[in-house]
Amino acid sequence: MKDLQDYIPLQLSFDGTGREIEIIDVSHLGKDTFQIEENPVFTEQIAYGDIIRVRWMDDVAIYIETVKKSEYTRYNWLLSKEVIYSIELRMLKNKILEWSGKSEQVFGGIFIVNMPTQSTVDIHEEVQKVIQAVHK
């Protein structure tokens, strides 16, 4: 697993003009090729682990294509404040790491999980268990 200092922030645009930009942590693989190291919030065209190709418009990378899809599947939930700050969710985040997955929390209540595509874990069920435990 790479350290955060191995990532670079990339100004990435999906609109073809460079007007709408999201800054995403990536690993630089080649002149115009990058591996996505976090989930973008404003698009689901790409996800953590994807390898993409871009073209440059000044300092903005314009998305062209996904060269290789991630070996992870992305899941998203909007969770209540009680669930987000619960010990149960903290424990689930640890389990996700044990299951070779990755989790992120953005904008306070958006919980994003990337699980290996071949995983047998039912992550929907696991998150529901957390929600039910918190709201008992």
C-alpha positions in Angstrom: 0.0 0.0 0.0 1.3 3.4 -0.9 1.8 6.3 1.5 -0.2 9.5 1.0 2.9 11.3 0.0 3.2 9.0 -3.1 0.0 10.5 -4.5 -0.3 13.7 -6.4 -3.4 15.9 -6.7 -4.8 16.0 -10.3 -7.2 18.6 -11.5 -9.5 16.4 -13.5 -12.3 17.4 -15.7 -15.0 15.3 -17.3 -16.8 18.0 -19.3 -14.3 18.2 -22.1 -13.7 21.9 -21.6 -11.9 22.0 -18.3 -14.6 24.2 -16.6 -15.8 21.6 -14.1 -12.9 20.3 -12.1 -12.5 17.9 -9.3 -9.1 17.5 -7.6 -8.4 13.8 -7.1 -5.4 12.0 -5.6 -3.7 9.8 -8.3 -0.5 7.9 -8.9 1.3 9.1 -12.1 2.0 6.1 -14.3 3.1 7.8 -17.6 2.9 11.1 -19.5 -0.9 11.0 -19.8 -1.8 7.9 -17.7 -2.8 7.9 -14.0 -4.2 5.4 -11.4 -7.1 6.8 -9.3 -6.3 6.6 -5.6 -9.6 7.9 -4.2 -13.2 8.0 -5.3 -14.3 11.1 -7.1 -17.4 12.6 -5.5 -19.1 14.2 -8.5 -18.9 11.4 -11.1 -19.2 7.7 -11.2 -17.4 7.4 -14.5 -14.2 6.4 -12.7 -13.5 4.9 -9.3 -10.7 4.0 -6.9 -8.1 1.8 -8.7 -9.1 2.7 -12.3 -6.3 3.6 -14.7 -7.2 6.5 -16.9 -5.8 8.4 -19.9 -6.1 12.2 -20.1 -5.2 15.0 -22.4 -3.9 18.3 -21.1 -5.6 21.7 -21.4 -3.2 24.1 -19.6 -2.9 22.6 -16.0 -6.2 20.6 -16.2 -6.4 17.0 -17.1 -9.3 16.2 -19.4 -10.6 12.7 -19.0 -10.4 10.7 -22.3 -10.9 7.0 -21.3 -10.5 4.3 -18.7 -7.6 2.2 -19.8 -8.2 -0.5 -17.1 -11.1 -0.9 -14.7 -10.4 -1.3 -11.0 -10.4 -4.7 -9.4 -12.8 -3.1 -6.8 -16.5 -2.5 -6.8 -17.8 0.8 -5.4 -20.7 1.2 -3.0 -22.2 4.4 -1.6 -24.4 5.3 1.3 -25.7 8.5 2.8 -25.6 7.8 6.6 -27.0 9.7 9.6 -24.7 11.5 11.9 -25.3 8.9 14.6 -24.2 6.1 12.3 -21.2 8.0 11.0 -19.8 8.6 14.5 -20.7 5.2 15.9 -18.3 2.6 17.3 -20.1 0.1 15.1 -19.1 1.9 11.9 -15.5 2.3 13.1 -15.4 -1.5 13.7 -16.9 -2.1 10.2 -14.2 0.1 8.7 -11.5 -2.1 10.4 -13.2 -5.2 9.0 -13.3 -3.7 5.5 -9.5 -3.3 5.7 -9.2 -6.9 6.8 -11.3 -7.9 3.8 -8.8 -6.1 1.6 -11.3 -3.3 0.9 -11.1 0.5 1.3 -13.5 2.9 2.8 -13.9 6.7 2.6 -16.1 9.2 4.3 -16.8 12.5 2.4 -18.9 15.5 3.1 -19.6 14.2 6.6 -22.2 11.6 5.8 -21.3 10.0 2.5 -19.8 6.6 3.1 -18.0 5.0 0.2 -16.7 1.5 0.2 -14.5 -0.3 -2.4 -14.5 -4.0 -2.1 -12.5 -6.5 -4.2 -14.7 -7.6 -7.1 -14.3 -11.2 -6.1 -15.2 -10.6 -2.5 -17.8 -12.9 -1.0 -18.7 -10.3 1.7 -22.2 -8.8 1.4 -21.2 -5.2 2.2 -24.8 -4.1 1.9 -25.8 -6.5 4.7 -22.8 -5.4 6.8 -23.7 -1.7 6.6 -27.4 -2.5 7.3 -26.3 -4.4 10.5 -24.4 -1.2 11.6 -27.4 1.0 10.9 -29.8 -1.4 12.8 -27.4 -1.6 15.8 -27.1 2.1 16.0 -30.8 2.8 15.8 -31.9 0.2 18.4 
